[in-house]
Amino acid sequence: MNIVRRLGDSPRQRGSMAGETCPDLFELSDGTFAVIGTDRTEELDPLLPADASRADHERIVVITRDVLLRAKRDIPDA
């Protein structure tokens, strides 16, 4: 599996002067997506709706609204 492309703008393009430790989204060669964000599993897990769950190996990761909106242009509608 490889990273195919970034979705949205790079951290530097979003205003991070260091360009480090910033949320990011990537499309992988197998069609899945990788997310770099803040792990908020402990805080948000008990707040999940009754019809949502996660496996022990899954984490709840938070990214900013700006990151997702900038990535939207790179995500196909269908």
Protein Blocks (a to p, Z undefined) as FASTA:
>chain_A
ZZfbdehjdfklnopanlpaiacddddfkopacdddddfklmmmmmpcfkbccdfkbccd
dddfklmmmmmmmpcfZZ
